[in-house]
Amino acid sequence: MGEAKRRREALGEEYGKPETILPWLPITKAQATQFSRWTTLGAWVGIILMVGIWLTVRFIGPGFGWWEISG
């Protein structure tokens, strides 16, 4: 008997269904991976926006007379 047949008999109705992270948590491993990808992308977008705003305030803003830096 092959491994797939053994697994199918052991799992019964659960065979072929997506595997969950924890038995009591209805989140599949694929959903967890997708969540991780989206949050990583969101973090990078936030970092890029923060750098863009910082560059605007630090260099472009004083050229227009905003937030003059004295010293």
PDB file of N, H, CA, C and O in Angstrom:
ATOM      1  N   MET A   1       0.848  -1.170   0.000  1.00  0.00           N
ATOM      2  CA  MET A   1       0.000   0.000   0.000  1.00  0.00           C
ATOM      3  C   MET A   1       0.896   1.235   0.000  1.00  0.00           C
ATOM      4  O   MET A   1       1.866   1.304   0.755  1.00  0.00           O
ATOM      5  N   GLY A   2       0.571   2.205  -0.843  1.00  0.00           N
ATOM      6  H   GLY A   2      -0.217   2.149  -1.457  1.00  0.00           H
ATOM      7  CA  GLY A   2       1.381   3.416  -0.949  1.00  0.00           C
ATOM      8  C   GLY A   2       1.071   4.410   0.164  1.00  0.00           C
ATOM      9  O   GLY A   2       0.073   4.299   0.876  1.00  0.00           O
ATOM     10  N   GLU A   3       1.952   5.370   0.280  1.00  0.00           N
ATOM     11  H   GLU A   3       2.762   5.460  -0.298  1.00  0.00           H
ATOM     12  CA  GLU A   3       1.812   6.392   1.321  1.00  0.00           C
ATOM     13  C   GLU A   3       0.533   7.207   1.138  1.00  0.00           C
ATOM     14  O   GLU A   3      -0.133   7.524   2.124  1.00  0.00           O
ATOM     15  N   ALA A   4       0.177   7.551  -0.091  1.00  0.00           N
ATOM     16  H   ALA A   4       0.718   7.294  -0.891  1.00  0.00           H
ATOM     17  CA  ALA A   4      -1.041   8.332  -0.340  1.00  0.00           C
ATOM     18  C   ALA A   4      -2.289   7.571   0.100  1.00  0.00           C
ATOM     19  O   ALA A   4      -3.201   8.160   0.680  1.00  0.00           O
ATOM     20  N   LYS A   5      -2.334   6.286  -0.167  1.00  0.00           N
ATOM     21  H   LYS A   5      -1.593   5.807  -0.638  1.00  0.00           H
ATOM     22  CA  LYS A   5      -3.496   5.488   0.249  1.00  0.00           C
ATOM     23  C   LYS A   5      -3.574   5.404   1.767  1.00  0.00           C
ATOM     24  O   LYS A   5      -4.658   5.483   2.344  1.00  0.00           O
ATOM     25  N   ARG A   6      -2.424   5.245   2.411  1.00  0.00           N
ATOM     26  H   ARG A   6      -1.543   5.180   1.943  1.00  0.00           H
ATOM     27  CA  ARG A   6      -2.394   5.196   3.875  1.00  0.00           C
ATOM     28  C   ARG A   6      -2.886   6.513   4.459  1.00  0.00           C
ATOM     29  O   ARG A   6      -3.674   6.531   5.404  1.00  0.00           O
ATOM     30  N   ARG A   7      -2.414   7.605   3.889  1.00  0.00           N
ATOM     31  H   ARG A   7      -1.774   7.590   3.121  1.00  0.00           H
ATOM     32  CA  ARG A   7      -2.817   8.919   4.369  1.00  0.00           C
ATOM     33  C   ARG A   7      -4.315   9.131   4.166  1.00  0.00           C
ATOM     34  O   ARG A   7      -4.992   9.662   5.047  1.00  0.00           O
ATOM     35  N   ARG A   8      -4.834   8.718   3.011  1.00  0.00           N
ATOM     36  H   ARG A   8      -4.284   8.286   2.295  1.00  0.00           H
ATOM     37  CA  ARG A   8      -6.252   8.872   2.716  1.00  0.00           C
ATOM     38  C   ARG A   8      -7.099   8.083   3.712  1.00  0.00           C
ATOM     39  O   ARG A   8      -8.125   8.574   4.182  1.00  0.00           O
ATOM     40  N   GLU A   9      -6.673   6.863   4.034  1.00  0.00           N
ATOM     41  H   GLU A   9      -5.839   6.464   3.653  1.00  0.00           H
ATOM     42  CA  GLU A   9      -7.413   6.056   4.998  1.00  0.00           C
ATOM     43  C   GLU A   9      -7.325   6.647   6.402  1.00  0.00           C
ATOM     44  O   GLU A   9      -8.299   6.604   7.153  1.00  0.00           O
ATOM     45  N   ALA A  10      -6.163   7.199   6.761  1.00  0.00           N
ATOM     46  H   ALA A  10      -5.372   7.233   6.150  1.00  0.00           H
ATOM     47  CA  ALA A  10      -5.980   7.750   8.100  1.00  0.00           C
ATOM     48  C   ALA A  10      -6.794   9.039   8.282  1.00  0.00           C
ATOM     49  O   ALA A  10      -7.364   9.268   9.349  1.00  0.00           O
ATOM     50  N   LEU A  11      -6.845   9.870   7.250  1.00  0.00           N
ATOM     51  H   LEU A  11      -6.382   9.685   6.384  1.00  0.00           H
ATOM     52  CA  LEU A  11      -7.535  11.152   7.372  1.00  0.00           C
ATOM     53  C   LEU A  11      -9.038  11.048   7.118  1.00  0.00           C
ATOM     54  O   LEU A  11      -9.807  11.849   7.649  1.00  0.00           O
ATOM     55  N   GLY A  12      -9.454  10.102   6.341  1.00  0.00           N
ATOM     56  H   GLY A  12      -8.830   9.451   5.910  1.00  0.00           H
ATOM     57  CA  GLY A  12     -10.883   9.924   6.064  1.00  0.00           C
ATOM     58  C   GLY A  12     -11.453  11.098   5.287  1.00  0.00           C
ATOM     59  O   GLY A  12     -10.974  11.410   4.197  1.00  0.00           O
ATOM     60  N   GLU A  13     -12.474  11.756   5.838  1.00  0.00           N
ATOM     61  H   GLU A  13     -12.863  11.503   6.724  1.00  0.00           H
ATOM     62  CA  GLU A  13     -13.126  12.877   5.158  1.00  0.00           C
ATOM     63  C   GLU A  13     -12.235  14.107   5.060  1.00  0.00           C
ATOM     64  O   GLU A  13     -12.454  14.959   4.199  1.00  0.00           O
ATOM     65  N   GLU A  14     -11.256  14.211   5.907  1.00  0.00           N
ATOM     66  H   GLU A  14     -11.078  13.519   6.607  1.00  0.00           H
ATOM     67  CA  GLU A  14     -10.368  15.376   5.912  1.00  0.00           C
ATOM     68  C   GLU A  14      -9.331  15.321   4.781  1.00  0.00           C
ATOM     69  O   GLU A  14      -8.627  16.304   4.549  1.00  0.00           O
ATOM     70  N   TYR A  15      -9.228  14.202   4.085  1.00  0.00           N
ATOM     71  H   TYR A  15      -9.800  13.404   4.273  1.00  0.00           H
ATOM     72  CA  TYR A  15      -8.237  14.055   3.023  1.00  0.00           C
ATOM     73  C   TYR A  15      -8.526  15.015   1.881  1.00  0.00           C
ATOM     74  O   TYR A  15      -9.649  15.074   1.379  1.00  0.00           O
ATOM     75  N   GLY A  16      -7.512  15.767   1.471  1.00  0.00           N
ATOM     76  H   GLY A  16      -6.600  15.720   1.878  1.00  0.00           H
ATOM     77  CA  GLY A  16      -7.646  16.691   0.356  1.00  0.00           C
ATOM     78  C   GLY A  16      -8.072  18.093   0.756  1.00  0.00           C
ATOM     79  O   GLY A  16      -8.023  19.006  -0.068  1.00  0.00           O
ATOM     80  N   LYS A  17      -8.492  18.285   2.007  1.00  0.00           N
ATOM     81  H   LYS A  17      -8.533  17.543   2.676  1.00  0.00           H
ATOM     82  CA  LYS A  17      -8.871  19.611   2.479  1.00  0.00           C
ATOM     83  C   LYS A  17      -7.610  20.372   2.867  1.00  0.00           C
ATOM     84  O   LYS A  17      -6.619  19.767   3.275  1.00  0.00           O
ATOM     85  N   PRO A  18      -7.644  21.715   2.739  1.00  0.00           N
ATOM     86  CA  PRO A  18      -6.462  22.500   3.121  1.00  0.00           C
ATOM     87  C   PRO A  18      -6.125  22.304   4.599  1.00  0.00           C
ATOM     88  O   PRO A  18      -7.007  22.198   5.450  1.00  0.00           O
ATOM     89  N   GLU A  19      -4.843  22.258   4.871  1.00  0.00           N
ATOM     90  H   GLU A  19      -4.125  22.344   4.180  1.00  0.00           H
ATOM     91  CA  GLU A  19      -4.376  22.033   6.233  1.00  0.00           C
ATOM     92  C   GLU A  19      -4.425  23.337   7.027  1.00  0.00           C
ATOM     93  O   GLU A  19      -4.021  24.386   6.526  1.00  0.00           O
ATOM     94  N   THR A  20      -4.918  23.273   8.262  1.00  0.00           N
ATOM     95  H   THR A  20      -5.247  22.421   8.669  1.00  0.00           H
ATOM     96  CA  THR A  20      -4.985  24.465   9.105  1.00  0.00           C
ATOM     97  C   THR A  20      -3.710  24.613   9.928  1.00  0.00           C
ATOM     98  O   THR A  20      -2.952  23.661  10.111  1.00  0.00           O
ATOM     99  N   ILE A  21      -3.492  25.832  10.419  1.00  0.00           N
ATOM    100  H   ILE A  21      -4.108  26.606  10.271  1.00  0.00           H
ATOM    101  CA  ILE A  21      -2.315  26.092  11.247  1.00  0.00           C
ATOM    102  C   ILE A  21      -2.452  25.384  12.583  1.00  0.00           C
ATOM    103  O   ILE A  21      -1.570  24.635  13.002  1.00  0.00           O
ATOM    104  N   LEU A  22      -3.569  25.634  13.239  1.00  0.00           N
ATOM    105  H   LEU A  22      -4.286  26.242  12.898  1.00  0.00           H
ATOM    106  CA  LEU A  22      -3.888  24.994  14.517  1.00  0.00           C
ATOM    107  C   LEU A  22      -5.259  24.350  14.392  1.00  0.00           C
ATOM    108  O   LEU A  22      -6.114  24.859  13.667  1.00  0.00           O
ATOM    109  N   PRO A  23      -5.483  23.252  15.077  1.00  0.00           N
ATOM    110  CA  PRO A  23      -6.781  22.573  14.945  1.00  0.00           C
ATOM    111  C   PRO A  23      -7.977  23.442  15.339  1.00  0.00           C
ATOM    112  O   PRO A  23      -9.052  23.296  14.757  1.00  0.00           O
ATOM    113  N   TRP A  24      -7.817  24.331  16.299  1.00  0.00           N
ATOM    114  H   TRP A  24      -6.944  24.450  16.772  1.00  0.00           H
ATOM    115  CA  TRP A  24      -8.923  25.151  16.785  1.00  0.00           C
ATOM    116  C   TRP A  24      -9.018  26.498  16.069  1.00  0.00           C
ATOM    117  O   TRP A  24      -9.947  27.262  16.331  1.00  0.00           O
ATOM    118  N   LEU A  25      -8.071  26.808  15.164  1.00  0.00           N
ATOM    119  H   LEU A  25      -7.317  26.187  14.951  1.00  0.00           H
ATOM    120  CA  LEU A  25      -8.048  28.080  14.450  1.00  0.00           C
ATOM    121  C   LEU A  25      -8.375  27.838  12.979  1.00  0.00           C
ATOM    122  O   LEU A  25      -7.614  27.157  12.291  1.00  0.00           O
ATOM    123  N   PRO A  26      -9.489  28.378  12.479  1.00  0.00           N
ATOM    124  CA  PRO A  26      -9.906  28.066  11.100  1.00  0.00           C
ATOM    125  C   PRO A  26      -9.167  28.878  10.039  1.00  0.00           C
ATOM    126  O   PRO A  26      -9.794  29.466   9.159  1.00  0.00           O
ATOM    127  N   ILE A  27      -7.838  28.912  10.120  1.00  0.00           N
ATOM    128  H   ILE A  27      -7.328  28.434  10.835  1.00  0.00           H
ATOM    129  CA  ILE A  27      -7.015  29.609   9.134  1.00  0.00           C
ATOM    130  C   ILE A  27      -6.085  28.582   8.503  1.00  0.00           C
ATOM    131  O   ILE A  27      -5.362  27.866   9.196  1.00  0.00           O
ATOM    132  N   THR A  28      -6.117  28.525   7.173  1.00  0.00           N
ATOM    133  H   THR A  28      -6.704  29.107   6.610  1.00  0.00           H
ATOM    134  CA  THR A  28      -5.270  27.550   6.481  1.00  0.00           C
ATOM    135  C   THR A  28      -3.854  28.096   6.331  1.00  0.00           C
ATOM    136  O   THR A  28      -3.608  29.288   6.514  1.00  0.00           O
ATOM    137  N   LYS A  29      -2.947  27.214   5.999  1.00  0.00           N
ATOM    138  H   LYS A  29      -3.147  26.246   5.849  1.00  0.00           H
ATOM    139  CA  LYS A  29      -1.556  27.624   5.796  1.00  0.00           C
ATOM    140  C   LYS A  29      -1.434  28.561   4.604  1.00  0.00           C
ATOM    141  O   LYS A  29      -0.615  29.480   4.619  1.00  0.00           O
ATOM    142  N   ALA A  30      -2.239  28.336   3.571  1.00  0.00           N
ATOM    143  H   ALA A  30      -2.904  27.590   3.558  1.00  0.00           H
ATOM    144  CA  ALA A  30      -2.212  29.221   2.403  1.00  0.00           C
ATOM    145  C   ALA A  30      -2.686  30.627   2.784  1.00  0.00           C
ATOM    146  O   ALA A  30      -2.117  31.617   2.324  1.00  0.00           O
ATOM    147  N   GLN A  31      -3.722  30.719   3.622  1.00  0.00           N
ATOM    148  H   GLN A  31      -4.184  29.915   3.996  1.00  0.00           H
ATOM    149  CA  GLN A  31      -4.199  32.026   4.063  1.00  0.00           C
ATOM    150  C   GLN A  31      -3.153  32.735   4.918  1.00  0.00           C
ATOM    151  O   GLN A  31      -2.993  33.951   4.818  1.00  0.00           O
ATOM    152  N   ALA A  32      -2.448  31.995   5.748  1.00  0.00           N
ATOM    153  H   ALA A  32      -2.578  31.007   5.830  1.00  0.00           H
ATOM    154  CA  ALA A  32      -1.405  32.582   6.588  1.00  0.00           C
ATOM    155  C   ALA A  32      -0.265  33.112   5.727  1.00  0.00           C
ATOM    156  O   ALA A  32       0.277  34.183   6.002  1.00  0.00           O
ATOM    157  N   THR A  33       0.101  32.373   4.693  1.00  0.00           N
ATOM    158  H   THR A  33      -0.339  31.503   4.469  1.00  0.00           H
ATOM    159  CA  THR A  33       1.155  32.817   3.787  1.00  0.00           C
ATOM    160  C   THR A  33       0.724  34.076   3.044  1.00  0.00           C
ATOM    161  O   THR A  33       1.509  35.012   2.894  1.00  0.00           O
ATOM    162  N   GLN A  34      -0.513  34.098   2.584  1.00  0.00           N
ATOM    163  H   GLN A  34      -1.151  33.337   2.706  1.00  0.00           H
ATOM    164  CA  GLN A  34      -1.032  35.271   1.879  1.00  0.00           C
ATOM    165  C   GLN A  34      -1.064  36.487   2.813  1.00  0.00           C
ATOM    166  O   GLN A  34      -0.715  37.590   2.394  1.00  0.00           O
ATOM    167  N   PHE A  35      -1.474  36.303   4.057  1.00  0.00           N
ATOM    168  H   PHE A  35      -1.758  35.407   4.398  1.00  0.00           H
ATOM    169  CA  PHE A  35      -1.486  37.392   5.036  1.00  0.00           C
ATOM    170  C   PHE A  35      -0.073  37.926   5.252  1.00  0.00           C
ATOM    171  O   PHE A  35       0.130  39.138   5.333  1.00  0.00           O
ATOM    172  N   SER A  36       0.890  37.036   5.345  1.00  0.00           N
ATOM    173  H   SER A  36       0.726  36.052   5.279  1.00  0.00           H
ATOM    174  CA  SER A  36       2.278  37.442   5.530  1.00  0.00           C
ATOM    175  C   SER A  36       2.772  38.259   4.341  1.00  0.00           C
ATOM    176  O   SER A  36       3.464  39.260   4.523  1.00  0.00           O
ATOM    177  N   ARG A  37       2.422  37.840   3.125  1.00  0.00           N
ATOM    178  H   ARG A  37       1.860  37.026   2.977  1.00  0.00           H
ATOM    179  CA  ARG A  37       2.826  38.592   1.931  1.00  0.00           C
ATOM    180  C   ARG A  37       2.211  39.981   1.914  1.00  0.00           C
ATOM    181  O   ARG A  37       2.898  40.956   1.609  1.00  0.00           O
ATOM    182  N   TRP A  38       0.917  40.089   2.241  1.00  0.00           N
ATOM    183  H   TRP A  38       0.358  39.297   2.489  1.00  0.00           H
ATOM    184  CA  TRP A  38       0.237  41.391   2.230  1.00  0.00           C
ATOM    185  C   TRP A  38       0.806  42.316   3.294  1.00  0.00           C
ATOM    186  O   TRP A  38       0.997  43.504   3.031  1.00  0.00           O
ATOM    187  N   THR A  39       1.081  41.803   4.486  1.00  0.00           N
ATOM    188  H   THR A  39       0.926  40.839   4.699  1.00  0.00           H
ATOM    189  CA  THR A  39       1.612  42.663   5.539  1.00  0.00           C
ATOM    190  C   THR A  39       3.034  43.111   5.230  1.00  0.00           C
ATOM    191  O   THR A  39       3.408  44.237   5.557  1.00  0.00           O
ATOM    192  N   THR A  40       3.832  42.249   4.606  1.00  0.00           N
ATOM    193  H   THR A  40       3.528  41.334   4.340  1.00  0.00           H
ATOM    194  CA  THR A  40       5.182  42.636   4.203  1.00  0.00           C
ATOM    195  C   THR A  40       5.121  43.731   3.143  1.00  0.00           C
ATOM    196  O   THR A  40       5.872  44.704   3.208  1.00  0.00           O
ATOM    197  N   LEU A  41       4.235  43.574   2.174  1.00  0.00           N
ATOM    198  H   LEU A  41       3.625  42.783   2.121  1.00  0.00           H
ATOM    199  CA  LEU A  41       4.060  44.591   1.145  1.00  0.00           C
ATOM    200  C   LEU A  41       3.599  45.911   1.764  1.00  0.00           C
ATOM    201  O   LEU A  41       4.094  46.978   1.400  1.00  0.00           O
ATOM    202  N   GLY A  42       2.660  45.838   2.688  1.00  0.00           N
ATOM    203  H   GLY A  42       2.257  44.971   2.984  1.00  0.00           H
ATOM    204  CA  GLY A  42       2.173  47.039   3.362  1.00  0.00           C
ATOM    205  C   GLY A  42       3.272  47.741   4.147  1.00  0.00           C
ATOM    206  O   GLY A  42       3.332  48.970   4.175  1.00  0.00           O
ATOM    207  N   ALA A  43       4.136  46.968   4.781  1.00  0.00           N
ATOM    208  H   ALA A  43       4.088  45.969   4.759  1.00  0.00           H
ATOM    209  CA  ALA A  43       5.244  47.556   5.531  1.00  0.00           C
ATOM    210  C   ALA A  43       6.190  48.294   4.596  1.00  0.00           C
ATOM    211  O   ALA A  43       6.631  49.399   4.911  1.00  0.00           O
ATOM    212  N   TRP A  44       6.508  47.702   3.454  1.00  0.00           N
ATOM    213  H   TRP A  44       6.150  46.804   3.197  1.00  0.00           H
ATOM    214  CA  TRP A  44       7.397  48.364   2.498  1.00  0.00           C
ATOM    215  C   TRP A  44       6.772  49.622   1.918  1.00  0.00           C
ATOM    216  O   TRP A  44       7.461  50.624   1.726  1.00  0.00           O
ATOM    217  N   VAL A  45       5.482  49.581   1.638  1.00  0.00           N
ATOM    218  H   VAL A  45       4.923  48.767   1.794  1.00  0.00           H
ATOM    219  CA  VAL A  45       4.792  50.779   1.142  1.00  0.00           C
ATOM    220  C   VAL A  45       4.863  51.875   2.200  1.00  0.00           C
ATOM    221  O   VAL A  45       5.111  53.035   1.872  1.00  0.00           O
ATOM    222  N   GLY A  46       4.649  51.523   3.455  1.00  0.00           N
ATOM    223  H   GLY A  46       4.448  50.581   3.722  1.00  0.00           H
ATOM    224  CA  GLY A  46       4.743  52.499   4.542  1.00  0.00           C
ATOM    225  C   GLY A  46       6.128  53.093   4.670  1.00  0.00           C
ATOM    226  O   GLY A  46       6.263  54.296   4.891  1.00  0.00           O
ATOM    227  N   ILE A  47       7.159  52.279   4.536  1.00  0.00           N
ATOM    228  H   ILE A  47       7.050  51.302   4.357  1.00  0.00           H
ATOM    229  CA  ILE A  47       8.541  52.767   4.618  1.00  0.00           C
ATOM    230  C   ILE A  47       8.821  53.733   3.471  1.00  0.00           C
ATOM    231  O   ILE A  47       9.417  54.790   3.678  1.00  0.00           O
ATOM    232  N   ILE A  48       8.395  53.373   2.266  1.00  0.00           N
ATOM    233  H   ILE A  48       7.911  52.514   2.098  1.00  0.00           H
ATOM    234  CA  ILE A  48       8.637  54.232   1.106  1.00  0.00           C
ATOM    235  C   ILE A  48       7.888  55.559   1.256  1.00  0.00           C
ATOM    236  O   ILE A  48       8.438  56.615   0.945  1.00  0.00           O
ATOM    237  N   LEU A  49       6.648  55.516   1.728  1.00  0.00           N
ATOM    238  H   LEU A  49       6.201  54.658   1.981  1.00  0.00           H
ATOM    239  CA  LEU A  49       5.900  56.750   1.955  1.00  0.00           C
ATOM    240  C   LEU A  49       6.561  57.618   3.025  1.00  0.00           C
ATOM    241  O   LEU A  49       6.637  58.838   2.880  1.00  0.00           O
ATOM    242  N   MET A  50       7.032  56.996   4.086  1.00  0.00           N
ATOM    243  H   MET A  50       6.970  56.005   4.204  1.00  0.00           H
ATOM    244  CA  MET A  50       7.688  57.739   5.152  1.00  0.00           C
ATOM    245  C   MET A  50       8.955  58.433   4.636  1.00  0.00           C
ATOM    246  O   MET A  50       9.200  59.593   4.968  1.00  0.00           O
ATOM    247  N   VAL A  51       9.747  57.744   3.841  1.00  0.00           N
ATOM    248  H   VAL A  51       9.547  56.802   3.571  1.00  0.00           H
ATOM    249  CA  VAL A  51      10.958  58.347   3.271  1.00  0.00           C
ATOM    250  C   VAL A  51      10.585  59.483   2.332  1.00  0.00           C
ATOM    251  O   VAL A  51      11.230  60.532   2.342  1.00  0.00           O
ATOM    252  N   GLY A  52       9.544  59.286   1.515  1.00  0.00           N
ATOM    253  H   GLY A  52       9.020  58.434   1.507  1.00  0.00           H
ATOM    254  CA  GLY A  52       9.104  60.346   0.602  1.00  0.00           C
ATOM    255  C   GLY A  52       8.642  61.584   1.346  1.00  0.00           C
ATOM    256  O   GLY A  52       8.980  62.703   0.960  1.00  0.00           O
ATOM    257  N   ILE A  53       7.876  61.396   2.404  1.00  0.00           N
ATOM    258  H   ILE A  53       7.602  60.487   2.718  1.00  0.00           H
ATOM    259  CA  ILE A  53       7.417  62.537   3.206  1.00  0.00           C
ATOM    260  C   ILE A  53       8.597  63.217   3.890  1.00  0.00           C
ATOM    261  O   ILE A  53       8.664  64.445   3.944  1.00  0.00           O
ATOM    262  N   TRP A  54       9.523  62.424   4.411  1.00  0.00           N
ATOM    263  H   TRP A  54       9.469  61.427   4.367  1.00  0.00           H
ATOM    264  CA  TRP A  54      10.699  62.991   5.066  1.00  0.00           C
ATOM    265  C   TRP A  54      11.517  63.820   4.079  1.00  0.00           C
ATOM    266  O   TRP A  54      11.951  64.923   4.409  1.00  0.00           O
ATOM    267  N   LEU A  55      11.729  63.299   2.872  1.00  0.00           N
ATOM    268  H   LEU A  55      11.376  62.402   2.604  1.00  0.00           H
ATOM    269  CA  LEU A  55      12.477  64.063   1.868  1.00  0.00           C
ATOM    270  C   LEU A  55      11.764  65.366   1.524  1.00  0.00           C
ATOM    271  O   LEU A  55      12.400  66.407   1.357  1.00  0.00           O
ATOM    272  N   THR A  56      10.452  65.302   1.420  1.00  0.00           N
ATOM    273  H   THR A  56       9.934  64.457   1.555  1.00  0.00           H
ATOM    274  CA  THR A  56       9.680  66.505   1.112  1.00  0.00           C
ATOM    275  C   THR A  56       9.824  67.546   2.214  1.00  0.00           C
ATOM    276  O   THR A  56      10.083  68.716   1.930  1.00  0.00           O
ATOM    277  N   VAL A  57       9.661  67.140   3.443  1.00  0.00           N
ATOM    278  H   VAL A  57       9.451  66.190   3.673  1.00  0.00           H
ATOM    279  CA  VAL A  57       9.746  68.077   4.564  1.00  0.00           C
ATOM    280  C   VAL A  57      11.167  68.597   4.731  1.00  0.00           C
ATOM    281  O   VAL A  57      11.371  69.781   5.000  1.00  0.00           O
ATOM    282  N   ARG A  58      12.143  67.721   4.572  1.00  0.00           N
ATOM    283  H   ARG A  58      11.978  66.759   4.354  1.00  0.00           H
ATOM    284  CA  ARG A  58      13.534  68.101   4.849  1.00  0.00           C
ATOM    285  C   ARG A  58      14.158  68.938   3.754  1.00  0.00           C
ATOM    286  O   ARG A  58      14.866  69.899   4.055  1.00  0.00           O
ATOM    287  N   PHE A  59      13.923  68.611   2.491  1.00  0.00           N
ATOM    288  H   PHE A  59      13.348  67.831   2.246  1.00  0.00           H
ATOM    289  CA  PHE A  59      14.628  69.286   1.401  1.00  0.00           C
ATOM    290  C   PHE A  59      13.738  70.182   0.546  1.00  0.00           C
ATOM    291  O   PHE A  59      14.130  71.304   0.227  1.00  0.00           O
ATOM    292  N   ILE A  60      12.571  69.721   0.173  1.00  0.00           N
ATOM    293  H   ILE A  60      12.252  68.809   0.432  1.00  0.00           H
ATOM    294  CA  ILE A  60      11.719  70.496  -0.718  1.00  0.00           C
ATOM    295  C   ILE A  60      10.979  71.581   0.062  1.00  0.00           C
ATOM    296  O   ILE A  60      10.825  72.698  -0.431  1.00  0.00           O
ATOM    297  N   GLY A  61      10.524  71.268   1.257  1.00  0.00           N
ATOM    298  H   GLY A  61      10.650  70.360   1.658  1.00  0.00           H
ATOM    299  CA  GLY A  61       9.788  72.222   2.085  1.00  0.00           C
ATOM    300  C   GLY A  61      10.530  73.516   2.338  1.00  0.00           C
ATOM    301  O   GLY A  61       9.961  74.586   2.127  1.00  0.00           O
ATOM    302  N   PRO A  62      11.788  73.465   2.787  1.00  0.00           N
ATOM    303  CA  PRO A  62      12.523  74.721   3.016  1.00  0.00           C
ATOM    304  C   PRO A  62      12.697  75.557   1.742  1.00  0.00           C
ATOM    305  O   PRO A  62      12.808  76.780   1.826  1.00  0.00           O
ATOM    306  N   GLY A  63      12.723  74.936   0.598  1.00  0.00           N
ATOM    307  H   GLY A  63      12.634  73.942   0.530  1.00  0.00           H
ATOM    308  CA  GLY A  63      12.837  75.682  -0.657  1.00  0.00           C
ATOM    309  C   GLY A  63      11.610  76.530  -0.916  1.00  0.00           C
ATOM    310  O   GLY A  63      11.702  77.553  -1.595  1.00  0.00           O
ATOM    311  N   PHE A  64      10.469  76.132  -0.393  1.00  0.00           N
ATOM    312  H   PHE A  64      10.394  75.301   0.159  1.00  0.00           H
ATOM    313  CA  PHE A  64       9.240  76.900  -0.536  1.00  0.00           C
ATOM    314  C   PHE A  64       8.987  77.797   0.675  1.00  0.00           C
ATOM    315  O   PHE A  64       7.980  78.502   0.728  1.00  0.00           O
ATOM    316  N   GLY A  65       9.902  77.770   1.646  1.00  0.00           N
ATOM    317  H   GLY A  65      10.720  77.197   1.603  1.00  0.00           H
ATOM    318  CA  GLY A  65       9.752  78.596   2.831  1.00  0.00           C
ATOM    319  C   GLY A  65       9.016  77.896   3.965  1.00  0.00           C
ATOM    320  O   GLY A  65       8.665  78.541   4.952  1.00  0.00           O
ATOM    321  N   TRP A  66       8.778  76.617   3.851  1.00  0.00           N
ATOM    322  H   TRP A  66       9.063  76.093   3.048  1.00  0.00           H
ATOM    323  CA  TRP A  66       8.101  75.876   4.923  1.00  0.00           C
ATOM    324  C   TRP A  66       9.137  75.394   5.917  1.00  0.00           C
ATOM    325  O   TRP A  66      10.244  75.015   5.534  1.00  0.00           O
ATOM    326  N   TRP A  67       8.796  75.407   7.148  1.00  0.00           N
ATOM    327  H   TRP A  67       7.896  75.714   7.460  1.00  0.00           H
ATOM    328  CA  TRP A  67       9.629  74.852   8.227  1.00  0.00           C
ATOM    329  C   TRP A  67      11.096  75.236   8.071  1.00  0.00           C
ATOM    330  O   TRP A  67      11.969  74.380   7.933  1.00  0.00           O
ATOM    331  N   GLU A  68      11.337  76.509   8.094  1.00  0.00           N
ATOM    332  H   GLU A  68      10.627  77.205   8.206  1.00  0.00           H
ATOM    333  CA  GLU A  68      12.723  76.957   7.925  1.00  0.00           C
ATOM    334  C   GLU A  68      13.576  76.438   9.071  1.00  0.00           C
ATOM    335  O   GLU A  68      13.186  76.481  10.238  1.00  0.00           O
ATOM    336  N   ILE A  69      14.725  75.958   8.710  1.00  0.00           N
ATOM    337  H   ILE A  69      15.042  75.923   7.762  1.00  0.00           H
ATOM    338  CA  ILE A  69      15.646  75.396   9.688  1.00  0.00           C
ATOM    339  C   ILE A  69      16.698  76.465   9.984  1.00  0.00           C
ATOM    340  O   ILE A  69      17.443  76.877   9.095  1.00  0.00           O
ATOM    341  N   SER A  70      16.751  76.903  11.222  1.00  0.00           N
ATOM    342  H   SER A  70      16.147  76.568  11.945  1.00  0.00           H
ATOM    343  CA  SER A  70      17.757  77.918  11.571  1.00  0.00           C
ATOM    344  C   SER A  70      18.849  77.249  12.397  1.00  0.00           C
ATOM    345  O   SER A  70      18.611  76.303  13.147  1.00  0.00           O
ATOM    346  N   GLY A  71      19.985  77.751  12.237  1.00  0.00           N
ATOM    347  H   GLY A  71      20.179  78.519  11.628  1.00  0.00           H
ATOM    348  CA  GLY A  71      21.036  77.192  13.052  1.00  0.00           C
ATOM    349  C   GLY A  71      22.250  77.045  12.315  1.00  0.00           C
ATOM    350  O   GLY A  71      23.252  76.581  12.861  1.00  0.00           O
TER     351      GLY A  71
END
